[in-house]
């Protein structure tokens, strides 16, 4: 993925690329996405804005899972639990 100097990018496009780069553990692509964030444009339509919100929620989940995986790899967490802090022992 390469950026063209002076080009602008939609927020949804940047979020799509960031999620894809994180899913593939592609640091080069993720670095390029971060560089391209300087050229991000606000969504023009209500539909694009709605899609950007959906992508933002997906991106936040990917970041949450990535952080959890890193903590597991570092040994900071040692057990797998479904969901968040379920209040019962099973």
N, C-alpha and C positions, 0 to 999 in steps of 0.2 A: 504494500500500500504506500502510495506516495502522495504528497500534497503538492499542489501547484501554488506557487507564491501568488498572493492576491486573490485566491479563490475563497469562496465562503462555503460553509457546510451547515446543513440543518442539524438541529439538536438531535433529532431522531436518528439521523445517519451516524452521528458521532456515538450515540448510545449503542446502536446496533454494532458498530465496529468495536467498541470497548468490550461489550459482552462477548463477542466472538473472540477477541484477542485473549481475554481472561479464560474463556472456556478451553482454548487451545494452548494456554500458557505461552503465548507468543509476545514476549516482551518488546520486540522490535515494533510490532504492529501497535501495541499499547502505547509505546513512546510516541509513535507517529500520531495516534489519536490525541494524546495530550498536547502535542505541538499544534495540531489543527484546531484545538479548542479556542485558540485566539481568534479564529475566523468564524466562530459559530454565529448563526443567525437565529433570531426568535422565530417560532412557528408562525406562518402566515394565516393559516386557516384554523377553524375550531377543530376540524378533524385531525390536523397535524398536531395541534396542541394536545388533544386527547391521546393520540398515539405517543407523544413525548412523555406524558404522565405515566402511561402504561410501561414504556421502556424504562423510565426512571425507577419504577417499582421493581422491575425485573433486574435492573442494574444494582439496586440496593441489595436485593436478595443474593445476587452473585457475589457482591463484595462481602456480605455477611458470611456466606458459605466459604469463600476463599479465606477470610480471616480465621474461621473455625478450623479449616483444614491446616492452615499454617500453625495454629496453636497445637493441634494434634501432632503434627510432624515434629514440633519442638518439644513435645512431651508435657506441655502445659495443661493439657486435658488428657485423661486416660480412659474415658468410657464414652460410648456412643449412646445418646438418648434421642428418641423420637420426640419431636416437638420441643417446646421451650419449657423448662422447669415444671414438668407435670407434678402436681402436688401429691401424687400417690406413689407408693412403692409397688413394683410389679415383679 
